[in-house]
Amino acid sequence: MEIAVVESDLLVASALIDLLCPRHRVYCFVSNSALMNELTKTNYDFYIMEWTTQCIHSLDVLRFIREKLFSPDPVLFLVNNFLECEMIEALDAGADDYLHKSIKADIFLAKVEAIYRRANAQNGYGSVKEFHGYQFDPAERIVRYSNEQIVLSVKQFELAYYFFNNFQRPLSRKQLVLAVWGRNQSELNTLLSRTLDVHIRCLRQKLKLDSRTSHVKLVAIHGYGYKLIRVVQDNWPELR
């Protein structure tokens, strides 16, 4: 699971990373504005944010996730001062929980896992999902397109699923490797130059993402990474 954490207190941020990293990939931000900038390029499976009214209000970030990104992914707020009126406001706006930062570590982890399980059940995780004519079956790791059943390896499926979940968003090579392989910095260079490119070639061929007749195309962004785009009339790619 990819978790975005917003926490301005470095000690608290470090403690959250230590708690979550053994099982999840954690991306830490020092402010709501830093997270908002990143949300224009990527998304996450879970959001853990300190409650703040400074600069960008936490509720504005929550509303952006729910109303602009149309994301049902869990949002959990951590607070220094527990106020019932704020808790009600957060829950009414779509937050999944509102907890005091003094919560015990094991209870906190249990709540995170429970919220994620509940969200996945509600969002139909594991069921077939369709993106632009491509049907993804996570249980079987199969993609169906134009009455054809395409069998992918585990990593090919995860990479394709990540691209379609981030449709029209530019994705860096490092971001793709971390999202699919979850490797640390020392392992990135080898993966960036070999494994990722091999998987990209396979996806283009198997899913017809480089075909002139396809309405979806996987294009390279020089010096950065890749972007899955919609192809407009005359087979010209729309890069906006």
N, C-alpha and C positions, 0 to 999 in steps of 0.2 A: 504494500500500500504506500502511495506517495502522500506525505503529509506536509502541508504548509503551516509553519508556526510563525506567528507574529508576537514578538516579545522584546521590549526595549531594555529590560533588566538582563544583563549578560549572564549573571549567575543563574537566574531562573531559566533563561534560554539554554544554557549549558546543561542544566539538570534535566530539562525536557528532552534534549538531544540524547543524553545518556540513557534515559528511560526508553525512548522510542526506537533508537537506531538498531538495537539487536534484531528487531523484527521488521522494521520499516525503513523506507528512504525518507529522510527528513530534510526539508528546505526551510531555512530560518531567515526571517526578515525582521529588521529592527523597527519598522513602522508600517502603518497601513498603506501609506503612499508607495512604499517599496513593493508591497504585495500587489497593489493595484497596477503598477507598471508592468509587473510580470504576468498578470492575468490577461493582458492583451496578447500574450504570446503562448501561454500554456495554461493548463488547468491541473487540479489535484484531486485526490480521492477523499481527502479529509482536511478540514481547516480548524486549527486551534489558535485562537486569537485572544490577546489580552484586551480587556474592555477599556477603551480610551475615547475621549472626546476631543483630543488634541489633533490639530491639522485635519485629518479626515476621520470623521466619527465612525466607530465600529459598525454602527447600524447601516451607514452608507455603504460600507464594504459588503455587508450581508445582503443588502438590497441589490447591489450590483451582481453578486453571485447568483441570487435567485431570479432577478428580473431581467438582467441584461445577458447573462451567460446561460440562463434557463437551466442552471445546475441544481440538482437535488442533493448534491454531495453534502455530507454532514458538516455542520459548523458548531464548534464548541467554544464558549467564552470562558476565560479565566479572569477572576477579579481579585483585587486587593481588599476591597470593601464590599461586602455582600449587601445589596440593597434590593428589597423585594420589588419595588417599583421598576427598577432597571431589569430585573430578571423577567418580569411580566412583559416588559417592552421588548426584550430580546426574543423571548419565546413566541410572542405574537408576530414578530417580524420574520420568523422562520428558523430561529436558532434551534439546535437539537438539545443543548444543555447549557447551564450557566453555573460554574463551580468556583469555589474559593480556592486561591492558590495554595492554601495550607492543607489541601486534601492529601491523604496518605497516598504514597506512590502506587501501591498495589490496587487500591480502590480506583484511582485515576485510570490506570491501565485497563482494569476490568470494564470501566465505563466506556472508554474509547472503543474497545473491542465490541461491547454490547451495542453501542450506537451504530457502529459500522455494519454489524450483522443485521440489525433492524433496517438500516437504510438499504442494504443490498436486497433484502427480502422484499421491501416495498418497491424498489426500482426494477425488480425482475432480473437481477443478476443471474447469469447462467441460462437465461432464455435467449432465443434467437433475436438478434437485433438487425435492423436493416438501415444501411447508409447508402443513399444514392444508387439503389438497385443492387447493392451487394448485401447479401444476408450472412451474418456472422453467427455461427453456432459455437459458443465458448465451451460447451460440454464436449463436443466432438472435435473441436479445433478444425472445423470445416467452413469454407466460404462457398456460397452458392451465387452464381451470376450467369444470367442468360441461359437458364435451364442446365447449367453445367455445375457439377460438384467438384470443388477444388480442395484437395487435401494439402495442408501446410504443416510444417514442423512446428513445434511449440513456440520457438522464438520467431519464426516467420509469422505465425498467427498473431503473437503479441505485438510485433512491430506493425503489421498491417492494421490491427485494431487501434493502436495508438495513433497512427496517421489519420484514420477515419474519425476518431474521437476528437482530433484536432484539425479538422478539415479547414482549409484555407488559411491555416496559421503557419508561419515560417518556424521550422524546428531545427535547432542547431545539431550538429553531429554529436557533440558532447551530451546534449539533452536526450537524444535518442538512445545513446548507449546506456546512460544512467537509468532511463525509464525502463528499458527492456532487459538489460543485463545486470544493472545495479552494481557495476564494478567501481572500485575506488580509483583515485587519481593515478596511481602508479601503473594501473592496468589499462588506462584509457588509450594510450598511444597505439598500442598493437591492435586493439579492437577498432579504433577509428580508421585505421588504414586497411584493415583486412575484413574482419567479420561483418561490419556494417555494410560495406560496399557489396559484398557477396550476397547478403540478404536483400539489399535493395534491388540488385539485378534479378534475383529470383522472384521478388514480388512484382516487378514490372512485367516479367514474362508470364508468370502464372495468373496474375489478376488482370493482365492486359492493360497495364497502367501507362504504356508507352505507345499504344496502338492509335493510329490515325482515326479509327472509327469509335474509340472510347470517348465517353463524355466526362471521364475523370482521368487526370494525368498526374503522375508523380514527377515533379521537376526539381532539378538541382538549383541551389542558390549558391553561386560561386563564392568560395571562401567562407561559407557559413553552414549550409546544411541542405535541407530539402523542404518541399512544400507540396501537399496534395491539393490540387486545384480543380475547379470545374472548367470544362472546355466549352467555350461559346461557339456560335456559328462560324462557319468557314474553317473550323478546327483550329482556331487561334486560341491559345490559353489566356484566360483572364487572370492577371497577376495582381489585381488590386486586393 
